[in-house]
Each structure stands twice: as C-alpha cells, then as structure tokens.
Amino acid sequence: MKKNGIKKAHCTIYRKGMSRLKLPPYQRKKKSTGSLYRKSCPPLCSLPFSEMTSVPSNNIPNLPVGFMPLENQVAGHTFQAGEIGILRENDGTILKPAAKPLCGAREIKFYETLADATDPSLITLRDLVPEYRGTQKIFVGDRYVDFMKLVDATDGMLEPCIMDVKIGARTWDPLATEEKRAAEEQKYLSCKKALGLCIPGFQVYHLATGRVKRYSKDYGKKLNEKSVKDALRIFLNADSGLSRALLVQLLSGLWAIQKWARTQKTLRLYSSSVLLIYDARRLRSNLESKRRISAPNGNSTTPPTAECNGSPTPFNWNVTPAPDPIQSYQKIQRSHSAQNNYDEDLKEIRDKYNFMLHRMCSVEKKEWAIVKMIDFAHAFPAEQDSLDTNYLFGIENLVKMFEEFLKECE
C-alpha cells in the first residue's frame, strides 16, 4: 500500500510538472476568440517565445468568432491602448480598421485605385503593397466598424520579426491643422531631421537569448542618427552574425521601393511606413547550417565561407567538388579490414555527403524576408509634375544603412 501511495504521489507530481511546461507559439492551442480576456496585460519588453501567442487585456472587446487581435502588431492603434486595433483571421489575412472616417475613406480609396490602375507607376506600386481584398464590416464591442482586408505578410512564419519604419521628414499632410503639424514636427525629431525616417516600433525573436523583445514608440523617440543603426542591428540579430542571405532579401524589397520612388510623380505619401519582416526560425536555421558546412569536423576543411561577423557566407560554387561518397565508401569496403580508422573514414564520408546535399538544396525558392509599403491614410495626388522628395529622402537613407551592413559581409 505504501509503495502504491508513493507511486501515485510521483505520478501526481509528474502531471503537475508537465502541466507547467509551455509549448512554442505554433503548437499552443489557441484561445477562444469570442470571449473577453480578463487578465491584465503583462509588459512586452522581453517576453519568452512561448509567451508571445497572445497578449490579454481588459481593453479588448468582444469579437465575432474567427477574429482575434493581431498579436504581433508593432505600431499604430492597438486594442491594448484602448483603441480599435488590427485583427487577424485564420485565412491568412489581417483586417485594418478604417475607424477615422476621413483617413479611413482615403486609404480605402487608395487601395481601390491601385486595383484598377492603368498608370505605370501605380501598377508598379501595386506589387510593393500588401494584397488588397476589399472591405468588411465587423461588429466590434458595441458597433460595426469598416475594415480593410489585406494579406498577412507574416503568414506561415513561425517566429516573425517585424519593424515599422515611417518614411519622410514631414509626416503631416496638407490638410493637417496647425496643432497637428506642430505636434508631428516634435515627434522623432532627431531621426526625421537627419535621415527622413523614424521607427515607431518593432519586435524581434532574439536568437542569443531565446526571448522575444519588443520596442515601442517610446524607444523609437529616443533614437538619433547614430543610435538608429543600433536599433537596426538589434532587429537583424546582428550579435549572432549579420546574415548575407537576410540582408539581400530585405534589400531586394528596399531597392524595388527606392527605384519606384526615384521615378514616380503621381503621389505624395505622408506618414507612410515600410514594414520589414523576416522569420527568425529560418534565420537560425540558415546560420547554423552554414556554420556546419564551414566546419564539419570542428576544424574547417572547406574554403572560408563565413558570413558577416563570424557567420558563413553563401557557398562558393567554383571550389573543387567533394569526392563522390559512393566511390569513397566502396574503397573503404575493399580495405577496411586493414584499417584502424574505419569509423573516422565513414564519418568523413557522411560529413561530405551532408555537405553535398546542402549545396544542392541551399537555394530555397520560398522567401523568408519581406518588405512591404503600408499605411496610406495620408496619401495625396501630386499637384506638380515632380518627385516626392520627402519620401525619397527617407527611403534613400534606409537603403544606404542596409547597404552598409551588407558591405560588412565583404
């Protein structure tokens, strides 16, 4: 009886211990979307990965089944701040509220104009913004609200790192009041004056510590011309090594926006942002696989393939190919009885074979870093046949900083 009691106690302790284990976000069971969150909102400065699935708040109203607050929203109006924030749906789309009548109507008109555009610059712009899927009325709290339905750029990402970069030294539109203009002029003053951009917020899955870090507008307001580069390094997980693959993917999107801004004379964009997104899970895998290739036995026997800051660069396809593992195996089979290093030779074959497999599979078709232009509530038609120098100034400086990071890989 005593033994049974001890065994039962051990089982109880085991079950309690297992109940406290936390699953990663992509494995955790989702909470019901129709109920109110009743717990207070925890600080978001540095949450573990497993705690980033949802952020409960007393300010979140009842929502229809199938809709939930966008948990990785990094800037703009949020439910946590007592406003109507962005929702997400399980079909890979997000819903941005058009709560302010004038601004909301202007942004809806912007997306609908793009959908039917014949102007070459607008056709090009259509590929640089999230895919628009019309509008939808949703009952939020005690009233119906118009939402714009957009494709979620983070859909399918397990650990999305997201940064909102507002472009332009001037962020007020031509219809702004004097009070609004004065308030906007003081926001993010150092960054906007020097670089024509600012960072309202971002989140990053920090590879070195295994924690999610969130940086709000209060952090962004303290940045200046020099420290903004430190913020970009944090976002890029540079302390684990700047990744050439990540930088090239982000730059490909930024270059496309830069090229558009250098030629378009159709629009004037105020308080518009560029959204930088990548999957930290894929970055981690990319860095680890390249490190394994550069040093399969602890000591690198292949040509230097390190990326920036100690991580490997993309493989040099012009090096002498590794020996055929099948021929090497057959050679060992004929002579292994006279060898004492049979296991070591087999290990070398396995390493070379893995190396060859990685070379064949290293180019993945699906991108894991994306750049999109967002926020067009203050988009106006150009009154003159000239470039939008305000927007161009900001995007040029943002591209320049990322190009400087890429040069560190040389």
KEVOVEX-316505 format. One line per field, with one value per residue (C-alpha): x, y, z; residue in one letter; residue number from 1. Coordinates in nm, 2 decimals, always signed. Example, Ala and Ser with C-alpha at 12.3 -4.5 7.8 and 13.67 -1.06 7.14 Angstrom:
<sites>
xx	c(+1.23_+1.37)
yy	c(-0.45_-0.11)
zz	c(+0.78_+0.71)
residuo	c(A_S)
num	c(1_2)
</sites>
This chain:
<sites>
xx	c(+0.00_+0.29_+0.45_+0.13_+0.09_+0.45_+0.39_+0.06_+0.24_+0.51_+0.25_+0.07_+0.40_+0.48_+0.15_+0.17_+0.52_+0.41_+0.11_+0.35_+0.55_+0.49_+0.46_+0.60_+0.35_+0.29_+0.20_-0.01_-0.38_-0.55_-0.78_-1.14_-1.18_-1.53_-1.45_-1.31_-0.95_-0.98_-0.62_-0.41_-0.16_+0.20_+0.49_+0.61_+0.98_+1.12_+0.88_+0.99_+0.90_+0.62_+0.45_+0.40_+0.10_-0.15_-0.15_-0.46_-0.60_-0.91_-0.94_-1.01_-1.39_-1.60_-1.52_-1.70_-1.59_-1.29_-1.14_-0.87_-0.64_-0.32_-0.07_+0.24_+0.12_+0.42_+0.28_-0.03_-0.36_-0.40_-0.66_-0.42_-0.42_-0.79_-0.84_-0.96_-0.65_-0.57_-0.75_-0.64_-0.84_-0.74_-0.74_-0.40_-0.54_-0.54_-0.81_-0.70_-0.97_-1.09_-1.22_-1.14_-1.40_-1.18_-0.85_-1.02_-1.21_-0.89_-0.69_-0.97_-0.98_-0.61_-0.62_-0.92_-0.74_-0.44_-0.66_-0.79_-0.48_-0.35_-0.08_+0.26_+0.38_+0.07_+0.09_+0.44_+0.33_+0.06_+0.33_+0.50_+0.20_+0.00_-0.26_-0.59_-0.91_-1.18_-1.36_-1.56_-1.79_-1.73_-1.92_-1.66_-1.77_-2.10_-2.08_-2.00_-1.66_-1.53_-1.21_-0.97_-0.88_-0.51_-0.29_-0.08_+0.29_+0.38_+0.15_+0.34_+0.63_+0.69_+0.90_+0.81_+1.05_+0.87_+0.99_+0.78_+0.99_+0.80_+0.93_+0.97_+1.09_+0.74_+0.47_+0.17_-0.05_-0.17_-0.50_-0.34_-0.43_-0.16_-0.18_-0.14_+0.16_+0.33_+0.28_+0.41_+0.72_+0.83_+0.79_+1.10_+1.27_+1.63_+1.58_+1.34_+1.56_+1.88_+1.75_+1.39_+1.27_+1.18_+1.10_+0.76_+0.81_+0.95_+0.97_+1.25_+1.30_+1.64_+1.85_+2.11_+1.87_+1.57_+1.34_+1.10_+1.20_+0.95_+1.05_+0.77_+0.74_+0.90_+1.22_+1.20_+1.16_+1.50_+1.68_+1.91_+2.12_+2.37_+2.16_+1.90_+2.17_+2.20_+1.82_+1.85_+2.13_+1.91_+1.63_+1.87_+2.00_+2.35_+2.50_+2.46_+2.62_+2.48_+2.33_+2.41_+2.10_+1.87_+2.02_+2.00_+1.63_+1.55_+1.75_+1.58_+1.25_+1.40_+1.57_+1.24_+1.07_+1.37_+1.35_+0.98_+1.03_+1.31_+1.07_+0.71_+0.55_+0.19_+0.16_+0.27_+0.30_+0.29_+0.32_+0.35_+0.57_+0.79_+0.73_+1.04_+0.97_+1.17_+1.13_+1.39_+1.33_+1.46_+1.75_+1.86_+1.85_+2.04_+2.32_+2.35_+2.36_+2.63_+2.84_+2.81_+2.93_+3.23_+3.35_+3.20_+3.47_+3.52_+3.81_+3.71_+3.84_+3.64_+3.72_+3.63_+3.25_+3.18_+2.91_+2.95_+3.07_+3.18_+2.89_+2.93_+2.88_+2.69_+2.88_+3.14_+3.02_+3.37_+3.55_+3.66_+3.37_+3.37_+3.46_+3.17_+3.06_+2.97_+3.31_+3.47_+3.25_+3.34_+3.71_+3.68_+3.48_+3.77_+4.03_+3.86_+3.99_+4.35_+4.25_+4.21_+4.03_+3.73_+3.48_+3.66_+3.66_+3.28_+3.22_+3.42_+3.20_+2.88_+3.00_+3.10_+2.77_+2.57_+2.79_+2.69_+2.33_+2.33_+2.49_+2.21_+1.94_+2.08_+1.88_+1.53_+1.25_+1.03_+1.15_+1.16_+1.22_+0.97_+0.94_+0.61_+0.49_+0.20_-0.02_-0.18_-0.43_-0.23_-0.17_-0.25_-0.23_+0.08_-0.01_+0.31_+0.50_+0.79_+0.93_+0.82_+1.14_+1.02_+0.96_+1.26_+1.49_+1.38_+1.39_+1.74_+1.88_+1.72_+1.86_+2.20_+2.21_+2.12_+2.38_+2.64_+2.55_+2.59_+2.94_+3.04_+3.00_+3.27)
yy	c(+0.00_+0.23_+0.16_+0.23_+0.56_+0.67_+0.57_+0.77_+1.07_+1.05_+1.04_+1.35_+1.54_+1.44_+1.55_+1.89_+1.94_+1.86_+2.09_+2.38_+2.32_+2.58_+2.49_+2.72_+2.95_+2.74_+2.43_+2.60_+2.57_+2.89_+3.07_+3.11_+3.43_+3.51_+3.56_+3.85_+3.85_+3.91_+3.92_+4.24_+4.30_+4.20_+4.42_+4.34_+4.44_+4.09_+3.80_+3.44_+3.29_+3.08_+3.38_+3.57_+3.38_+3.64_+3.94_+3.95_+4.29_+4.43_+4.67_+4.41_+4.40_+4.10_+4.00_+3.77_+3.41_+3.36_+3.71_+3.79_+4.09_+4.08_+3.97_+4.09_+4.44_+4.67_+5.02_+5.22_+5.20_+4.89_+4.73_+4.73_+5.11_+5.12_+5.18_+4.96_+4.77_+4.53_+4.20_+3.87_+3.59_+3.23_+3.25_+3.43_+3.79_+4.08_+4.35_+4.71_+4.94_+5.24_+5.39_+5.75_+5.85_+6.08_+5.89_+5.55_+5.65_+5.79_+5.47_+5.25_+5.48_+5.44_+5.06_+5.06_+5.30_+5.07_+4.77_+4.94_+5.15_+5.19_+5.44_+5.26_+5.40_+5.28_+4.94_+4.90_+5.02_+4.75_+4.49_+4.68_+4.69_+4.41_+4.24_+4.41_+4.20_+4.46_+4.58_+4.41_+4.54_+4.37_+4.42_+4.52_+4.60_+4.78_+4.89_+4.80_+4.91_+4.91_+4.71_+4.68_+4.32_+4.26_+3.96_+3.90_+3.92_+3.71_+3.42_+3.09_+3.25_+3.07_+3.35_+3.67_+3.97_+4.29_+4.65_+4.95_+5.23_+5.55_+5.73_+6.10_+6.40_+6.55_+6.33_+6.58_+6.60_+6.92_+6.91_+6.90_+7.17_+7.39_+7.20_+6.87_+7.00_+7.13_+6.80_+6.60_+6.82_+6.73_+6.36_+6.16_+6.49_+6.37_+6.08_+6.26_+6.57_+6.38_+6.07_+6.14_+5.83_+5.71_+5.37_+5.37_+5.01_+4.66_+4.31_+4.06_+3.70_+3.73_+3.43_+3.46_+3.46_+3.28_+3.56_+3.80_+4.16_+4.44_+4.81_+5.07_+5.42_+5.54_+5.37_+5.50_+5.86_+5.84_+5.73_+5.96_+5.94_+5.71_+5.50_+5.42_+5.19_+5.01_+4.95_+4.80_+4.57_+4.45_+4.38_+4.19_+3.97_+4.11_+3.98_+3.63_+3.74_+3.96_+3.72_+3.80_+3.60_+3.80_+4.14_+4.05_+3.96_+4.27_+4.49_+4.34_+4.47_+4.81_+4.85_+4.80_+5.07_+5.30_+5.25_+5.34_+5.65_+5.77_+5.79_+5.83_+6.17_+6.06_+6.05_+6.23_+6.00_+6.14_+5.92_+5.61_+5.32_+5.04_+4.71_+4.49_+4.13_+3.80_+3.47_+3.42_+3.04_+3.04_+3.28_+3.05_+2.75_+2.94_+3.05_+2.70_+2.51_+2.74_+2.70_+2.32_+2.34_+2.57_+2.33_+1.98_+1.83_+2.12_+2.24_+2.38_+2.18_+2.37_+2.71_+3.01_+3.05_+3.26_+3.53_+3.87_+3.88_+3.52_+3.35_+3.18_+3.35_+3.17_+2.88_+2.94_+2.73_+2.74_+2.53_+2.18_+1.95_+1.70_+1.33_+1.10_+0.94_+0.62_+0.57_+0.65_+0.40_+0.12_+0.20_+0.16_-0.16_-0.32_-0.23_-0.17_-0.49_-0.35_-0.01_+0.11_+0.44_+0.28_+0.48_+0.81_+0.75_+0.68_+0.99_+1.19_+1.04_+1.13_+1.49_+1.53_+1.38_+1.62_+1.90_+1.80_+1.77_+2.12_+2.25_+2.10_+2.23_+2.56_+2.78_+2.78_+2.92_+3.05_+3.38_+3.43_+3.80_+4.05_+4.43_+4.60_+4.96_+5.02_+5.30_+5.52_+5.72_+6.03_+5.96_+6.25_+6.31_+6.50_+6.86_+6.91_+6.70_+6.64_+6.37_+6.31_+6.44_+6.40_+6.02_+5.97_+6.13_+5.87_+5.56_+5.65_+5.67_+5.35_+5.17_+5.32_+5.18_+4.83_+4.85_+4.94_+4.63_+4.43_+4.58_+4.43_+4.09_+4.16)
zz	c(+0.00_+0.08_-0.25_-0.43_-0.24_-0.33_-0.69_-0.70_-0.55_-0.81_-1.09_-0.94_-0.92_-1.28_-1.41_-1.23_-1.37_-1.72_-1.69_-1.63_-1.94_-2.21_-2.58_-2.85_-3.02_-3.33_-3.11_-2.84_-2.85_-2.95_-2.70_-2.79_-3.00_-2.88_-2.51_-2.33_-2.20_-1.83_-1.72_-1.71_-1.99_-1.90_-2.01_-2.36_-2.33_-2.32_-2.32_-2.38_-2.72_-2.56_-2.40_-2.73_-2.85_-2.73_-2.50_-2.28_-2.20_-2.03_-2.32_-2.58_-2.66_-2.76_-3.12_-3.37_-3.38_-3.61_-3.54_-3.29_-3.22_-3.43_-3.16_-3.35_-3.42_-3.35_-3.42_-3.48_-3.29_-3.07_-2.86_-2.57_-2.58_-2.57_-2.94_-3.23_-3.35_-3.63_-3.64_-3.80_-3.95_-3.99_-4.37_-4.38_-4.39_-4.15_-4.11_-4.06_-3.92_-4.11_-3.78_-3.86_-4.13_-4.34_-4.31_-4.34_-4.66_-4.81_-4.75_-4.89_-5.20_-5.23_-5.24_-5.48_-5.71_-5.72_-5.80_-6.12_-6.20_-6.56_-6.46_-6.49_-6.15_-5.98_-6.14_-6.01_-5.67_-5.65_-5.62_-5.33_-5.10_-4.93_-5.15_-5.10_-5.07_-5.02_-4.71_-4.44_-4.17_-3.83_-3.51_-3.25_-2.90_-2.95_-3.31_-3.67_-3.80_-4.15_-4.20_-4.50_-4.57_-4.66_-4.70_-4.39_-4.49_-4.18_-4.27_-4.24_-4.04_-3.70_-3.54_-3.73_-3.66_-3.77_-3.79_-3.88_-4.03_-4.10_-4.41_-4.46_-4.26_-4.29_-4.15_-4.17_-4.48_-4.65_-4.46_-4.11_-3.86_-3.71_-3.38_-3.57_-3.77_-3.45_-3.27_-3.57_-3.60_-3.25_-3.28_-3.35_-3.43_-3.43_-3.67_-3.90_-3.94_-4.01_-4.20_-4.31_-4.12_-3.77_-3.60_-3.42_-3.30_-3.37_-3.23_-3.27_-3.17_-3.02_-3.12_-2.85_-2.55_-2.69_-2.60_-2.78_-2.75_-2.82_-2.86_-2.86_-2.98_-2.66_-2.75_-3.11_-2.99_-2.82_-3.13_-3.33_-3.65_-3.49_-3.25_-3.51_-3.67_-3.33_-3.34_-3.69_-3.57_-3.28_-3.53_-3.76_-3.47_-3.56_-3.23_-3.37_-3.70_-3.98_-4.24_-4.60_-4.71_-4.49_-4.59_-4.96_-4.93_-4.74_-4.98_-5.28_-5.14_-5.04_-5.38_-5.55_-5.34_-5.39_-5.77_-5.76_-5.55_-5.78_-6.08_-5.96_-5.98_-5.92_-5.54_-5.22_-4.93_-4.57_-4.26_-4.47_-4.35_-4.48_-4.30_-4.27_-4.19_-4.16_-3.99_-3.71_-3.73_-4.08_-3.99_-3.71_-3.94_-4.21_-3.98_-3.81_-4.14_-4.29_-3.97_-4.00_-4.36_-4.28_-4.00_-4.04_-3.80_-3.57_-3.80_-4.13_-4.42_-4.68_-4.82_-4.60_-4.63_-4.32_-4.33_-4.16_-3.80_-3.79_-3.96_-4.30_-4.64_-4.93_-5.07_-5.35_-5.64_-5.81_-5.55_-5.62_-5.57_-5.28_-5.38_-5.47_-5.14_-5.31_-5.45_-5.12_-4.94_-5.19_-5.15_-4.77_-4.81_-5.00_-4.74_-4.41_-4.25_-4.26_-4.13_-3.78_-3.87_-4.04_-3.82_-3.88_-4.26_-4.25_-4.05_-4.31_-4.59_-4.40_-4.35_-4.71_-4.82_-4.60_-4.74_-5.10_-5.01_-4.86_-5.18_-5.39_-5.16_-5.04_-5.28_-5.14_-5.35_-5.08_-4.94_-4.56_-4.55_-4.70_-4.74_-4.79_-4.81_-4.57_-4.42_-4.68_-4.48_-4.58_-4.95_-5.18_-5.55_-5.66_-5.75_-5.95_-6.20_-5.97_-5.74_-5.38_-5.24_-4.88_-4.92_-5.14_-4.88_-4.62_-4.84_-4.98_-4.62_-4.52_-4.82_-4.75_-4.40_-4.51_-4.79_-4.53_-4.33_-4.65_-4.71_-4.37_-4.52_-4.78)
residuo	c(M_K_K_N_G_I_K_K_A_H_C_T_I_Y_R_K_G_M_S_R_L_K_L_P_P_Y_Q_R_K_K_K_S_T_G_S_L_Y_R_K_S_C_P_P_L_C_S_L_P_F_S_E_M_T_S_V_P_S_N_N_I_P_N_L_P_V_G_F_M_P_L_E_N_Q_V_A_G_H_T_F_Q_A_G_E_I_G_I_L_R_E_N_D_G_T_I_L_K_P_A_A_K_P_L_C_G_A_R_E_I_K_F_Y_E_T_L_A_D_A_T_D_P_S_L_I_T_L_R_D_L_V_P_E_Y_R_G_T_Q_K_I_F_V_G_D_R_Y_V_D_F_M_K_L_V_D_A_T_D_G_M_L_E_P_C_I_M_D_V_K_I_G_A_R_T_W_D_P_L_A_T_E_E_K_R_A_A_E_E_Q_K_Y_L_S_C_K_K_A_L_G_L_C_I_P_G_F_Q_V_Y_H_L_A_T_G_R_V_K_R_Y_S_K_D_Y_G_K_K_L_N_E_K_S_V_K_D_A_L_R_I_F_L_N_A_D_S_G_L_S_R_A_L_L_V_Q_L_L_S_G_L_W_A_I_Q_K_W_A_R_T_Q_K_T_L_R_L_Y_S_S_S_V_L_L_I_Y_D_A_R_R_L_R_S_N_L_E_S_K_R_R_I_S_A_P_N_G_N_S_T_T_P_P_T_A_E_C_N_G_S_P_T_P_F_N_W_N_V_T_P_A_P_D_P_I_Q_S_Y_Q_K_I_Q_R_S_H_S_A_Q_N_N_Y_D_E_D_L_K_E_I_R_D_K_Y_N_F_M_L_H_R_M_C_S_V_E_K_K_E_W_A_I_V_K_M_I_D_F_A_H_A_F_P_A_E_Q_D_S_L_D_T_N_Y_L_F_G_I_E_N_L_V_K_M_F_E_E_F_L_K_E_C_E)
num	c(1_2_3_4_5_6_7_8_9_10_11_12_13_14_15_16_17_18_19_20_21_22_23_24_25_26_27_28_29_30_31_32_33_34_35_36_37_38_39_40_41_42_43_44_45_46_47_48_49_50_51_52_53_54_55_56_57_58_59_60_61_62_63_64_65_66_67_68_69_70_71_72_73_74_75_76_77_78_79_80_81_82_83_84_85_86_87_88_89_90_91_92_93_94_95_96_97_98_99_100_101_102_103_104_105_106_107_108_109_110_111_112_113_114_115_116_117_118_119_120_121_122_123_124_125_126_127_128_129_130_131_132_133_134_135_136_137_138_139_140_141_142_143_144_145_146_147_148_149_150_151_152_153_154_155_156_157_158_159_160_161_162_163_164_165_166_167_168_169_170_171_172_173_174_175_176_177_178_179_180_181_182_183_184_185_186_187_188_189_190_191_192_193_194_195_196_197_198_199_200_201_202_203_204_205_206_207_208_209_210_211_212_213_214_215_216_217_218_219_220_221_222_223_224_225_226_227_228_229_230_231_232_233_234_235_236_237_238_239_240_241_242_243_244_245_246_247_248_249_250_251_252_253_254_255_256_257_258_259_260_261_262_263_264_265_266_267_268_269_270_271_272_273_274_275_276_277_278_279_280_281_282_283_284_285_286_287_288_289_290_291_292_293_294_295_296_297_298_299_300_301_302_303_304_305_306_307_308_309_310_311_312_313_314_315_316_317_318_319_320_321_322_323_324_325_326_327_328_329_330_331_332_333_334_335_336_337_338_339_340_341_342_343_344_345_346_347_348_349_350_351_352_353_354_355_356_357_358_359_360_361_362_363_364_365_366_367_368_369_370_371_372_373_374_375_376_377_378_379_380_381_382_383_384_385_386_387_388_389_390_391_392_393_394_395_396_397_398_399_400_401_402_403_404_405_406_407_408_409_410)
</sites>
